[in-house]
Amino acid sequence: MTYIVTVQAAVTAFADWIEPTDAELDAIELESPLILAEVDLLDAQITALDHLPNEVDARRIRRARHRVLTARRDLANTPAAATAPGGAA
């Protein structure tokens, strides 16, 4: 009979190393407006898929695309020192 053992100890042994660094968390926080704008765009597109698209859906998608482009522009125009704090990639 072969026993099946768990590998949880091996998986969780490196849990401290898997956590994001402060620099990575700062980079995520810097990109969060873009992430939220992309989520809003995706929500608007999914909503439009549920039924026949109408003028309100088209306007909602257009505004969401505009917010994504604005967030991308703002992120691209941030100084280079602010985009990678602590030397994060």
PDB file of N, CA, C and O in Angstrom:
ATOM      1  N   MET A   1       0.834  -1.166   0.000  1.00  0.00           N
ATOM      2  CA  MET A   1       0.000   0.000   0.000  1.00  0.00           C
ATOM      3  C   MET A   1       0.889   1.242   0.000  1.00  0.00           C
ATOM      4  O   MET A   1       1.826   1.339   0.792  1.00  0.00           O
ATOM      5  N   THR A   2       0.598   2.172  -0.873  1.00  0.00           N
ATOM      6  CA  THR A   2       1.350   3.416  -0.955  1.00  0.00           C
ATOM      7  C   THR A   2       0.560   4.521  -0.262  1.00  0.00           C
ATOM      8  O   THR A   2      -0.620   4.734  -0.539  1.00  0.00           O
ATOM      9  N   TYR A   3       1.234   5.209   0.636  1.00  0.00           N
ATOM     10  CA  TYR A   3       0.582   6.290   1.352  1.00  0.00           C
ATOM     11  C   TYR A   3       0.722   7.603   0.577  1.00  0.00           C
ATOM     12  O   TYR A   3       1.766   7.892  -0.008  1.00  0.00           O
ATOM     13  N   ILE A   4      -0.326   8.364   0.589  1.00  0.00           N
ATOM     14  CA  ILE A   4      -0.298   9.681  -0.043  1.00  0.00           C
ATOM     15  C   ILE A   4      -0.069  10.698   1.064  1.00  0.00           C
ATOM     16  O   ILE A   4      -0.836  10.765   2.024  1.00  0.00           O
ATOM     17  N   VAL A   5       0.975  11.481   0.928  1.00  0.00           N
ATOM     18  CA  VAL A   5       1.286  12.484   1.944  1.00  0.00           C
ATOM     19  C   VAL A   5       1.088  13.867   1.353  1.00  0.00           C
ATOM     20  O   VAL A   5       1.150  14.058   0.139  1.00  0.00           O
ATOM     21  N   THR A   6       0.854  14.803   2.214  1.00  0.00           N
ATOM     22  CA  THR A   6       0.674  16.172   1.736  1.00  0.00           C
ATOM     23  C   THR A   6       2.029  16.832   1.556  1.00  0.00           C
ATOM     24  O   THR A   6       3.017  16.461   2.190  1.00  0.00           O
ATOM     25  N   VAL A   7       2.046  17.800   0.689  1.00  0.00           N
ATOM     26  CA  VAL A   7       3.272  18.561   0.453  1.00  0.00           C
ATOM     27  C   VAL A   7       3.122  19.980   0.969  1.00  0.00           C
ATOM     28  O   VAL A   7       3.831  20.888   0.534  1.00  0.00           O
ATOM     29  N   GLN A   8       2.199  20.166   1.898  1.00  0.00           N
ATOM     30  CA  GLN A   8       1.957  21.505   2.404  1.00  0.00           C
ATOM     31  C   GLN A   8       3.194  22.090   3.069  1.00  0.00           C
ATOM     32  O   GLN A   8       3.466  23.281   2.920  1.00  0.00           O
ATOM     33  N   ALA A   9       3.940  21.284   3.791  1.00  0.00           N
ATOM     34  CA  ALA A   9       5.138  21.796   4.448  1.00  0.00           C
ATOM     35  C   ALA A   9       6.136  22.299   3.414  1.00  0.00           C
ATOM     36  O   ALA A   9       6.785  23.323   3.626  1.00  0.00           O
ATOM     37  N   ALA A  10       6.265  21.591   2.303  1.00  0.00           N
ATOM     38  CA  ALA A  10       7.192  22.021   1.259  1.00  0.00           C
ATOM     39  C   ALA A  10       6.688  23.265   0.547  1.00  0.00           C
ATOM     40  O   ALA A  10       7.483  24.111   0.139  1.00  0.00           O
ATOM     41  N   VAL A  11       5.378  23.382   0.395  1.00  0.00           N
ATOM     42  CA  VAL A  11       4.821  24.537  -0.314  1.00  0.00           C
ATOM     43  C   VAL A  11       4.880  25.783   0.554  1.00  0.00           C
ATOM     44  O   VAL A  11       5.247  26.854   0.071  1.00  0.00           O
ATOM     45  N   THR A  12       4.531  25.663   1.806  1.00  0.00           N
ATOM     46  CA  THR A  12       4.494  26.826   2.685  1.00  0.00           C
ATOM     47  C   THR A  12       5.837  27.145   3.318  1.00  0.00           C
ATOM     48  O   THR A  12       5.954  28.134   4.041  1.00  0.00           O
ATOM     49  N   ALA A  13       6.846  26.335   3.065  1.00  0.00           N
ATOM     50  CA  ALA A  13       8.152  26.597   3.656  1.00  0.00           C
ATOM     51  C   ALA A  13       8.750  27.889   3.126  1.00  0.00           C
ATOM     52  O   ALA A  13       9.543  28.528   3.818  1.00  0.00           O
ATOM     53  N   PHE A  14       8.384  28.287   1.904  1.00  0.00           N
ATOM     54  CA  PHE A  14       8.945  29.483   1.295  1.00  0.00           C
ATOM     55  C   PHE A  14       7.950  30.636   1.277  1.00  0.00           C
ATOM     56  O   PHE A  14       8.089  31.559   0.475  1.00  0.00           O
ATOM     57  N   ALA A  15       6.957  30.594   2.144  1.00  0.00           N
ATOM     58  CA  ALA A  15       5.907  31.615   2.130  1.00  0.00           C
ATOM     59  C   ALA A  15       6.462  33.005   2.390  1.00  0.00           C
ATOM     60  O   ALA A  15       5.961  33.975   1.821  1.00  0.00           O
ATOM     61  N   ASP A  16       7.481  33.133   3.230  1.00  0.00           N
ATOM     62  CA  ASP A  16       8.050  34.451   3.502  1.00  0.00           C
ATOM     63  C   ASP A  16       8.726  35.034   2.270  1.00  0.00           C
ATOM     64  O   ASP A  16       8.783  36.255   2.118  1.00  0.00           O
ATOM     65  N   TRP A  17       9.232  34.196   1.401  1.00  0.00           N
ATOM     66  CA  TRP A  17       9.934  34.676   0.222  1.00  0.00           C
ATOM     67  C   TRP A  17       8.976  35.025  -0.910  1.00  0.00           C
ATOM     68  O   TRP A  17       9.340  35.758  -1.829  1.00  0.00           O
ATOM     69  N   ILE A  18       7.774  34.513  -0.847  1.00  0.00           N
ATOM     70  CA  ILE A  18       6.811  34.729  -1.919  1.00  0.00           C
ATOM     71  C   ILE A  18       6.137  36.091  -1.796  1.00  0.00           C
ATOM     72  O   ILE A  18       5.645  36.616  -2.795  1.00  0.00           O
ATOM     73  N   GLU A  19       6.101  36.668  -0.622  1.00  0.00           N
ATOM     74  CA  GLU A  19       5.425  37.942  -0.409  1.00  0.00           C
ATOM     75  C   GLU A  19       6.065  39.044  -1.257  1.00  0.00           C
ATOM     76  O   GLU A  19       7.281  39.060  -1.444  1.00  0.00           O
ATOM     77  N   PRO A  20       5.239  39.969  -1.769  1.00  0.00           N
ATOM     78  CA  PRO A  20       5.811  41.072  -2.551  1.00  0.00           C
ATOM     79  C   PRO A  20       6.597  42.026  -1.659  1.00  0.00           C
ATOM     80  O   PRO A  20       6.296  42.195  -0.477  1.00  0.00           O
ATOM     81  N   THR A  21       7.599  42.635  -2.251  1.00  0.00           N
ATOM     82  CA  THR A  21       8.416  43.592  -1.517  1.00  0.00           C
ATOM     83  C   THR A  21       7.674  44.920  -1.423  1.00  0.00           C
ATOM     84  O   THR A  21       6.649  45.122  -2.074  1.00  0.00           O
ATOM     85  N   ASP A  22       8.203  45.812  -0.610  1.00  0.00           N
ATOM     86  CA  ASP A  22       7.601  47.137  -0.487  1.00  0.00           C
ATOM     87  C   ASP A  22       7.662  47.892  -1.813  1.00  0.00           C
ATOM     88  O   ASP A  22       6.733  48.626  -2.150  1.00  0.00           O
ATOM     89  N   ALA A  23       8.734  47.719  -2.559  1.00  0.00           N
ATOM     90  CA  ALA A  23       8.861  48.383  -3.850  1.00  0.00           C
ATOM     91  C   ALA A  23       7.809  47.868  -4.838  1.00  0.00           C
ATOM     92  O   ALA A  23       7.241  48.646  -5.605  1.00  0.00           O
ATOM     93  N   GLU A  24       7.555  46.564  -4.816  1.00  0.00           N
ATOM     94  CA  GLU A  24       6.528  46.005  -5.700  1.00  0.00           C
ATOM     95  C   GLU A  24       5.138  46.482  -5.306  1.00  0.00           C
ATOM     96  O   GLU A  24       4.309  46.756  -6.174  1.00  0.00           O
ATOM     97  N   LEU A  25       4.875  46.583  -4.015  1.00  0.00           N
ATOM     98  CA  LEU A  25       3.588  47.100  -3.561  1.00  0.00           C
ATOM     99  C   LEU A  25       3.416  48.566  -3.943  1.00  0.00           C
ATOM    100  O   LEU A  25       2.314  48.992  -4.289  1.00  0.00           O
ATOM    101  N   ASP A  26       4.500  49.340  -3.881  1.00  0.00           N
ATOM    102  CA  ASP A  26       4.436  50.743  -4.301  1.00  0.00           C
ATOM    103  C   ASP A  26       4.157  50.852  -5.796  1.00  0.00           C
ATOM    104  O   ASP A  26       3.411  51.731  -6.226  1.00  0.00           O
ATOM    105  N   ALA A  27       4.753  49.963  -6.589  1.00  0.00           N
ATOM    106  CA  ALA A  27       4.505  49.965  -8.024  1.00  0.00           C
ATOM    107  C   ALA A  27       3.058  49.610  -8.334  1.00  0.00           C
ATOM    108  O   ALA A  27       2.455  50.193  -9.235  1.00  0.00           O
ATOM    109  N   ILE A  28       2.503  48.668  -7.601  1.00  0.00           N
ATOM    110  CA  ILE A  28       1.096  48.302  -7.793  1.00  0.00           C
ATOM    111  C   ILE A  28       0.198  49.469  -7.414  1.00  0.00           C
ATOM    112  O   ILE A  28      -0.781  49.751  -8.105  1.00  0.00           O
ATOM    113  N   GLU A  29       0.524  50.145  -6.326  1.00  0.00           N
ATOM    114  CA  GLU A  29      -0.267  51.294  -5.898  1.00  0.00           C
ATOM    115  C   GLU A  29      -0.201  52.421  -6.923  1.00  0.00           C
ATOM    116  O   GLU A  29      -1.186  53.126  -7.141  1.00  0.00           O
ATOM    117  N   LEU A  30       0.951  52.587  -7.546  1.00  0.00           N
ATOM    118  CA  LEU A  30       1.104  53.613  -8.578  1.00  0.00           C
ATOM    119  C   LEU A  30       0.254  53.290  -9.805  1.00  0.00           C
ATOM    120  O   LEU A  30      -0.273  54.195 -10.453  1.00  0.00           O
ATOM    121  N   GLU A  31       0.121  52.003 -10.125  1.00  0.00           N
ATOM    122  CA  GLU A  31      -0.641  51.580 -11.297  1.00  0.00           C
ATOM    123  C   GLU A  31      -2.116  51.330 -10.996  1.00  0.00           C
ATOM    124  O   GLU A  31      -2.879  51.022 -11.912  1.00  0.00           O
ATOM    125  N   SER A  32      -2.537  51.454  -9.746  1.00  0.00           N
ATOM    126  CA  SER A  32      -3.912  51.123  -9.388  1.00  0.00           C
ATOM    127  C   SER A  32      -4.972  51.956 -10.113  1.00  0.00           C
ATOM    128  O   SER A  32      -6.026  51.402 -10.426  1.00  0.00           O
ATOM    129  N   PRO A  33      -4.769  53.249 -10.404  1.00  0.00           N
ATOM    130  CA  PRO A  33      -5.799  53.962 -11.176  1.00  0.00           C
ATOM    131  C   PRO A  33      -6.017  53.348 -12.561  1.00  0.00           C
ATOM    132  O   PRO A  33      -7.151  53.274 -13.034  1.00  0.00           O
ATOM    133  N   LEU A  34      -4.953  52.914 -13.200  1.00  0.00           N
ATOM    134  CA  LEU A  34      -5.082  52.266 -14.509  1.00  0.00           C
ATOM    135  C   LEU A  34      -5.786  50.924 -14.369  1.00  0.00           C
ATOM    136  O   LEU A  34      -6.645  50.590 -15.186  1.00  0.00           O
ATOM    137  N   ILE A  35      -5.443  50.164 -13.364  1.00  0.00           N
ATOM    138  CA  ILE A  35      -6.076  48.860 -13.156  1.00  0.00           C
ATOM    139  C   ILE A  35      -7.570  49.030 -12.925  1.00  0.00           C
ATOM    140  O   ILE A  35      -8.374  48.294 -13.498  1.00  0.00           O
ATOM    141  N   LEU A  36      -7.948  49.995 -12.088  1.00  0.00           N
ATOM    142  CA  LEU A  36      -9.361  50.228 -11.809  1.00  0.00           C
ATOM    143  C   LEU A  36     -10.107  50.715 -13.045  1.00  0.00           C
ATOM    144  O   LEU A  36     -11.258  50.337 -13.260  1.00  0.00           O
ATOM    145  N   ALA A  37      -9.463  51.553 -13.860  1.00  0.00           N
ATOM    146  CA  ALA A  37     -10.098  52.025 -15.092  1.00  0.00           C
ATOM    147  C   ALA A  37     -10.309  50.870 -16.070  1.00  0.00           C
ATOM    148  O   ALA A  37     -11.338  50.808 -16.743  1.00  0.00           O
ATOM    149  N   GLU A  38      -9.342  49.959 -16.151  1.00  0.00           N
ATOM    150  CA  GLU A  38      -9.495  48.806 -17.037  1.00  0.00           C
ATOM    151  C   GLU A  38     -10.593  47.873 -16.548  1.00  0.00           C
ATOM    152  O   GLU A  38     -11.304  47.274 -17.355  1.00  0.00           O
ATOM    153  N   VAL A  39     -10.737  47.744 -15.230  1.00  0.00           N
ATOM    154  CA  VAL A  39     -11.820  46.925 -14.672  1.00  0.00           C
ATOM    155  C   VAL A  39     -13.173  47.554 -15.013  1.00  0.00           C
ATOM    156  O   VAL A  39     -14.116  46.845 -15.367  1.00  0.00           O
ATOM    157  N   ASP A  40     -13.270  48.879 -14.908  1.00  0.00           N
ATOM    158  CA  ASP A  40     -14.518  49.568 -15.267  1.00  0.00           C
ATOM    159  C   ASP A  40     -14.854  49.364 -16.742  1.00  0.00           C
ATOM    160  O   ASP A  40     -16.016  49.163 -17.096  1.00  0.00           O
ATOM    161  N   LEU A  41     -13.833  49.416 -17.602  1.00  0.00           N
ATOM    162  CA  LEU A  41     -14.061  49.182 -19.031  1.00  0.00           C
ATOM    163  C   LEU A  41     -14.554  47.761 -19.264  1.00  0.00           C
ATOM    164  O   LEU A  41     -15.484  47.542 -20.039  1.00  0.00           O
ATOM    165  N   LEU A  42     -13.944  46.815 -18.608  1.00  0.00           N
ATOM    166  CA  LEU A  42     -14.363  45.421 -18.755  1.00  0.00           C
ATOM    167  C   LEU A  42     -15.791  45.227 -18.256  1.00  0.00           C
ATOM    168  O   LEU A  42     -16.571  44.502 -18.874  1.00  0.00           O
ATOM    169  N   ASP A  43     -16.136  45.865 -17.148  1.00  0.00           N
ATOM    170  CA  ASP A  43     -17.504  45.780 -16.642  1.00  0.00           C
ATOM    171  C   ASP A  43     -18.502  46.361 -17.645  1.00  0.00           C
ATOM    172  O   ASP A  43     -19.570  45.791 -17.863  1.00  0.00           O
ATOM    173  N   ALA A  44     -18.154  47.486 -18.247  1.00  0.00           N
ATOM    174  CA  ALA A  44     -19.043  48.100 -19.235  1.00  0.00           C
ATOM    175  C   ALA A  44     -19.207  47.201 -20.458  1.00  0.00           C
ATOM    176  O   ALA A  44     -20.303  47.091 -21.006  1.00  0.00           O
ATOM    177  N   GLN A  45     -18.128  46.564 -20.884  1.00  0.00           N
ATOM    178  CA  GLN A  45     -18.210  45.672 -22.040  1.00  0.00           C
ATOM    179  C   GLN A  45     -19.035  44.427 -21.713  1.00  0.00           C
ATOM    180  O   GLN A  45     -19.810  43.966 -22.551  1.00  0.00           O
ATOM    181  N   ILE A  46     -18.880  43.883 -20.521  1.00  0.00           N
ATOM    182  CA  ILE A  46     -19.657  42.713 -20.122  1.00  0.00           C
ATOM    183  C   ILE A  46     -21.133  43.062 -20.031  1.00  0.00           C
ATOM    184  O   ILE A  46     -21.989  42.279 -20.441  1.00  0.00           O
ATOM    185  N   THR A  47     -21.429  44.240 -19.492  1.00  0.00           N
ATOM    186  CA  THR A  47     -22.819  44.684 -19.392  1.00  0.00           C
ATOM    187  C   THR A  47     -23.439  44.802 -20.776  1.00  0.00           C
ATOM    188  O   THR A  47     -24.603  44.447 -20.963  1.00  0.00           O
ATOM    189  N   ALA A  48     -22.686  45.291 -21.738  1.00  0.00           N
ATOM    190  CA  ALA A  48     -23.204  45.441 -23.096  1.00  0.00           C
ATOM    191  C   ALA A  48     -23.427  44.087 -23.764  1.00  0.00           C
ATOM    192  O   ALA A  48     -24.233  43.987 -24.690  1.00  0.00           O
ATOM    193  N   LEU A  49     -22.733  43.050 -23.315  1.00  0.00           N
ATOM    194  CA  LEU A  49     -22.909  41.718 -23.897  1.00  0.00           C
ATOM    195  C   LEU A  49     -24.187  41.039 -23.427  1.00  0.00           C
ATOM    196  O   LEU A  49     -24.690  40.131 -24.089  1.00  0.00           O
ATOM    197  N   ASP A  50     -24.714  41.477 -22.285  1.00  0.00           N
ATOM    198  CA  ASP A  50     -25.885  40.828 -21.709  1.00  0.00           C
ATOM    199  C   ASP A  50     -27.168  41.073 -22.495  1.00  0.00           C
ATOM    200  O   ASP A  50     -28.111  40.289 -22.392  1.00  0.00           O
ATOM    201  N   HIS A  51     -27.218  42.139 -23.271  1.00  0.00           N
ATOM    202  CA  HIS A  51     -28.425  42.478 -24.013  1.00  0.00           C
ATOM    203  C   HIS A  51     -28.030  43.210 -25.291  1.00  0.00           C
ATOM    204  O   HIS A  51     -26.846  43.427 -25.549  1.00  0.00           O
ATOM    205  N   LEU A  52     -29.005  43.580 -26.069  1.00  0.00           N
ATOM    206  CA  LEU A  52     -28.696  44.334 -27.276  1.00  0.00           C
ATOM    207  C   LEU A  52     -28.095  45.682 -26.893  1.00  0.00           C
ATOM    208  O   LEU A  52     -28.673  46.410 -26.085  1.00  0.00           O
ATOM    209  N   PRO A  53     -26.944  46.020 -27.462  1.00  0.00           N
ATOM    210  CA  PRO A  53     -26.312  47.296 -27.101  1.00  0.00           C
ATOM    211  C   PRO A  53     -27.203  48.477 -27.497  1.00  0.00           C
ATOM    212  O   PRO A  53     -27.830  48.477 -28.556  1.00  0.00           O
ATOM    213  N   ASN A  54     -27.241  49.467 -26.631  1.00  0.00           N
ATOM    214  CA  ASN A  54     -27.993  50.671 -26.925  1.00  0.00           C
ATOM    215  C   ASN A  54     -27.078  51.880 -26.744  1.00  0.00           C
ATOM    216  O   ASN A  54     -25.878  51.734 -26.515  1.00  0.00           O
ATOM    217  N   GLU A  55     -27.652  53.062 -26.847  1.00  0.00           N
ATOM    218  CA  GLU A  55     -26.848  54.283 -26.771  1.00  0.00           C
ATOM    219  C   GLU A  55     -26.209  54.455 -25.396  1.00  0.00           C
ATOM    220  O   GLU A  55     -25.089  54.957 -25.298  1.00  0.00           O
ATOM    221  N   VAL A  56     -26.893  54.053 -24.349  1.00  0.00           N
ATOM    222  CA  VAL A  56     -26.331  54.178 -22.997  1.00  0.00           C
ATOM    223  C   VAL A  56     -25.110  53.276 -22.839  1.00  0.00           C
ATOM    224  O   VAL A  56     -24.111  53.682 -22.244  1.00  0.00           O
ATOM    225  N   ASP A  57     -25.184  52.063 -23.368  1.00  0.00           N
ATOM    226  CA  ASP A  57     -24.036  51.154 -23.302  1.00  0.00           C
ATOM    227  C   ASP A  57     -22.852  51.705 -24.087  1.00  0.00           C
ATOM    228  O   ASP A  57     -21.710  51.650 -23.631  1.00  0.00           O
ATOM    229  N   ALA A  58     -23.138  52.237 -25.274  1.00  0.00           N
ATOM    230  CA  ALA A  58     -22.065  52.798 -26.096  1.00  0.00           C
ATOM    231  C   ALA A  58     -21.410  53.975 -25.376  1.00  0.00           C
ATOM    232  O   ALA A  58     -20.188  54.119 -25.402  1.00  0.00           O
ATOM    233  N   ARG A  59     -22.214  54.808 -24.741  1.00  0.00           N
ATOM    234  CA  ARG A  59     -21.673  55.956 -24.009  1.00  0.00           C
ATOM    235  C   ARG A  59     -20.857  55.495 -22.808  1.00  0.00           C
ATOM    236  O   ARG A  59     -19.804  56.064 -22.520  1.00  0.00           O
ATOM    237  N   ARG A  60     -21.333  54.469 -22.105  1.00  0.00           N
ATOM    238  CA  ARG A  60     -20.618  53.937 -20.944  1.00  0.00           C
ATOM    239  C   ARG A  60     -19.259  53.363 -21.372  1.00  0.00           C
ATOM    240  O   ARG A  60     -18.251  53.594 -20.704  1.00  0.00           O
ATOM    241  N   ILE A  61     -19.233  52.627 -22.468  1.00  0.00           N
ATOM    242  CA  ILE A  61     -17.972  52.055 -22.963  1.00  0.00           C
ATOM    243  C   ILE A  61     -17.030  53.156 -23.419  1.00  0.00           C
ATOM    244  O   ILE A  61     -15.830  53.101 -23.150  1.00  0.00           O
ATOM    245  N   ARG A  62     -17.566  54.152 -24.108  1.00  0.00           N
ATOM    246  CA  ARG A  62     -16.732  55.254 -24.594  1.00  0.00           C
ATOM    247  C   ARG A  62     -16.107  56.007 -23.418  1.00  0.00           C
ATOM    248  O   ARG A  62     -14.926  56.351 -23.461  1.00  0.00           O
ATOM    249  N   ARG A  63     -16.882  56.261 -22.380  1.00  0.00           N
ATOM    250  CA  ARG A  63     -16.345  56.959 -21.199  1.00  0.00           C
ATOM    251  C   ARG A  63     -15.307  56.102 -20.473  1.00  0.00           C
ATOM    252  O   ARG A  63     -14.297  56.613 -19.987  1.00  0.00           O
ATOM    253  N   ALA A  64     -15.562  54.814 -20.406  1.00  0.00           N
ATOM    254  CA  ALA A  64     -14.601  53.921 -19.746  1.00  0.00           C
ATOM    255  C   ALA A  64     -13.296  53.858 -20.532  1.00  0.00           C
ATOM    256  O   ALA A  64     -12.217  53.842 -19.940  1.00  0.00           O
ATOM    257  N   ARG A  65     -13.386  53.822 -21.857  1.00  0.00           N
ATOM    258  CA  ARG A  65     -12.156  53.845 -22.679  1.00  0.00           C
ATOM    259  C   ARG A  65     -11.392  55.143 -22.471  1.00  0.00           C
ATOM    260  O   ARG A  65     -10.162  55.145 -22.409  1.00  0.00           O
ATOM    261  N   HIS A  66     -12.121  56.242 -22.363  1.00  0.00           N
ATOM    262  CA  HIS A  66     -11.481  57.533 -22.130  1.00  0.00           C
ATOM    263  C   HIS A  66     -10.755  57.532 -20.779  1.00  0.00           C
ATOM    264  O   HIS A  66      -9.650  58.066 -20.675  1.00  0.00           O
ATOM    265  N   ARG A  67     -11.360  56.941 -19.747  1.00  0.00           N
ATOM    266  CA  ARG A  67     -10.714  56.868 -18.435  1.00  0.00           C
ATOM    267  C   ARG A  67      -9.455  55.998 -18.493  1.00  0.00           C
ATOM    268  O   ARG A  67      -8.459  56.302 -17.837  1.00  0.00           O
ATOM    269  N   VAL A  68      -9.500  54.916 -19.276  1.00  0.00           N
ATOM    270  CA  VAL A  68      -8.314  54.068 -19.425  1.00  0.00           C
ATOM    271  C   VAL A  68      -7.201  54.844 -20.114  1.00  0.00           C
ATOM    272  O   VAL A  68      -6.051  54.802 -19.678  1.00  0.00           O
ATOM    273  N   LEU A  69      -7.536  55.549 -21.183  1.00  0.00           N
ATOM    274  CA  LEU A  69      -6.507  56.318 -21.892  1.00  0.00           C
ATOM    275  C   LEU A  69      -5.931  57.424 -21.008  1.00  0.00           C
ATOM    276  O   LEU A  69      -4.729  57.690 -21.047  1.00  0.00           O
ATOM    277  N   THR A  70      -6.772  58.056 -20.225  1.00  0.00           N
ATOM    278  CA  THR A  70      -6.299  59.105 -19.317  1.00  0.00           C
ATOM    279  C   THR A  70      -5.376  58.522 -18.258  1.00  0.00           C
ATOM    280  O   THR A  70      -4.339  59.108 -17.948  1.00  0.00           O
ATOM    281  N   ALA A  71      -5.742  57.379 -17.704  1.00  0.00           N
ATOM    282  CA  ALA A  71      -4.901  56.736 -16.690  1.00  0.00           C
ATOM    283  C   ALA A  71      -3.578  56.286 -17.297  1.00  0.00           C
ATOM    284  O   ALA A  71      -2.536  56.401 -16.652  1.00  0.00           O
ATOM    285  N   ARG A  72      -3.602  55.775 -18.524  1.00  0.00           N
ATOM    286  CA  ARG A  72      -2.350  55.380 -19.189  1.00  0.00           C
ATOM    287  C   ARG A  72      -1.461  56.582 -19.440  1.00  0.00           C
ATOM    288  O   ARG A  72      -0.247  56.519 -19.246  1.00  0.00           O
ATOM    289  N   ARG A  73      -2.075  57.687 -19.876  1.00  0.00           N
ATOM    290  CA  ARG A  73      -1.305  58.901 -20.116  1.00  0.00           C
ATOM    291  C   ARG A  73      -0.668  59.400 -18.832  1.00  0.00           C
ATOM    292  O   ARG A  73       0.511  59.754 -18.812  1.00  0.00           O
ATOM    293  N   ASP A  74      -1.449  59.429 -17.758  1.00  0.00           N
ATOM    294  CA  ASP A  74      -0.925  59.901 -16.484  1.00  0.00           C
ATOM    295  C   ASP A  74       0.203  59.004 -15.979  1.00  0.00           C
ATOM    296  O   ASP A  74       1.192  59.491 -15.432  1.00  0.00           O
ATOM    297  N   LEU A  75       0.051  57.705 -16.161  1.00  0.00           N
ATOM    298  CA  LEU A  75       1.094  56.772 -15.735  1.00  0.00           C
ATOM    299  C   LEU A  75       2.349  56.929 -16.587  1.00  0.00           C
ATOM    300  O   LEU A  75       3.465  56.846 -16.074  1.00  0.00           O
ATOM    301  N   ALA A  76       2.171  57.152 -17.879  1.00  0.00           N
ATOM    302  CA  ALA A  76       3.327  57.323 -18.758  1.00  0.00           C
ATOM    303  C   ALA A  76       4.051  58.634 -18.491  1.00  0.00           C
ATOM    304  O   ALA A  76       5.253  58.736 -18.736  1.00  0.00           O
ATOM    305  N   ASN A  77       3.343  59.628 -17.999  1.00  0.00           N
ATOM    306  CA  ASN A  77       3.954  60.931 -17.756  1.00  0.00           C
ATOM    307  C   ASN A  77       4.507  61.084 -16.348  1.00  0.00           C
ATOM    308  O   ASN A  77       4.969  62.166 -15.985  1.00  0.00           O
ATOM    309  N   THR A  78       4.470  60.029 -15.551  1.00  0.00           N
ATOM    310  CA  THR A  78       5.067  60.118 -14.226  1.00  0.00           C
ATOM    311  C   THR A  78       6.576  60.099 -14.373  1.00  0.00           C
ATOM    312  O   THR A  78       7.105  59.464 -15.285  1.00  0.00           O
ATOM    313  N   PRO A  79       7.272  60.791 -13.481  1.00  0.00           N
ATOM    314  CA  PRO A  79       8.734  60.787 -13.557  1.00  0.00           C
ATOM    315  C   PRO A  79       9.299  59.378 -13.415  1.00  0.00           C
ATOM    316  O   PRO A  79       8.687  58.518 -12.781  1.00  0.00           O
ATOM    317  N   ALA A  80      10.454  59.150 -14.000  1.00  0.00           N
ATOM    318  CA  ALA A  80      11.060  57.817 -13.983  1.00  0.00           C
ATOM    319  C   ALA A  80      11.384  57.381 -12.561  1.00  0.00           C
ATOM    320  O   ALA A  80      11.323  56.190 -12.256  1.00  0.00           O
ATOM    321  N   ALA A  81      11.726  58.316 -11.692  1.00  0.00           N
ATOM    322  CA  ALA A  81      12.050  57.955 -10.311  1.00  0.00           C
ATOM    323  C   ALA A  81      10.813  57.464  -9.566  1.00  0.00           C
ATOM    324  O   ALA A  81      10.923  56.662  -8.639  1.00  0.00           O
ATOM    325  N   ALA A  82       9.647  57.940  -9.963  1.00  0.00           N
ATOM    326  CA  ALA A  82       8.422  57.541  -9.266  1.00  0.00           C
ATOM    327  C   ALA A  82       7.890  56.214  -9.776  1.00  0.00           C
ATOM    328  O   ALA A  82       7.129  55.555  -9.068  1.00  0.00           O
ATOM    329  N   THR A  83       8.262  55.798 -10.981  1.00  0.00           N
ATOM    330  CA  THR A  83       7.706  54.569 -11.534  1.00  0.00           C
ATOM    331  C   THR A  83       8.343  53.326 -10.950  1.00  0.00           C
ATOM    332  O   THR A  83       7.704  52.274 -10.926  1.00  0.00           O
ATOM    333  N   ALA A  84       9.578  53.405 -10.477  1.00  0.00           N
ATOM    334  CA  ALA A  84      10.250  52.224  -9.945  1.00  0.00           C
ATOM    335  C   ALA A  84      10.906  52.554  -8.611  1.00  0.00           C
ATOM    336  O   ALA A  84      12.133  52.608  -8.525  1.00  0.00           O
ATOM    337  N   PRO A  85      10.102  52.776  -7.561  1.00  0.00           N
ATOM    338  CA  PRO A  85      10.723  53.084  -6.277  1.00  0.00           C
ATOM    339  C   PRO A  85      11.485  51.895  -5.723  1.00  0.00           C
ATOM    340  O   PRO A  85      11.010  50.761  -5.788  1.00  0.00           O
ATOM    341  N   GLY A  86      12.643  52.146  -5.189  1.00  0.00           N
ATOM    342  CA  GLY A  86      13.423  51.079  -4.585  1.00  0.00           C
ATOM    343  C   GLY A  86      14.070  50.153  -5.586  1.00  0.00           C
ATOM    344  O   GLY A  86      14.586  49.104  -5.201  1.00  0.00           O
ATOM    345  N   GLY A  87      14.059  50.505  -6.859  1.00  0.00           N
ATOM    346  CA  GLY A  87      14.702  49.689  -7.867  1.00  0.00           C
ATOM    347  C   GLY A  87      13.879  48.527  -8.351  1.00  0.00           C
ATOM    348  O   GLY A  87      14.428  47.589  -8.928  1.00  0.00           O
ATOM    349  N   ALA A  88      12.559  48.556  -8.134  1.00  0.00           N
ATOM    350  CA  ALA A  88      11.715  47.464  -8.622  1.00  0.00           C
ATOM    351  C   ALA A  88      11.600  47.550 -10.131  1.00  0.00           C
ATOM    352  O   ALA A  88      11.682  48.628 -10.720  1.00  0.00           O
ATOM    353  N   ALA A  89      11.410  46.400 -10.740  1.00  0.00           N
ATOM    354  CA  ALA A  89      11.308  46.355 -12.202  1.00  0.00           C
ATOM    355  C   ALA A  89       9.941  46.757 -12.661  1.00  0.00           C
ATOM    356  O   ALA A  89       9.674  46.776 -13.863  1.00  0.00           O
TER     357      ALA A  89
END
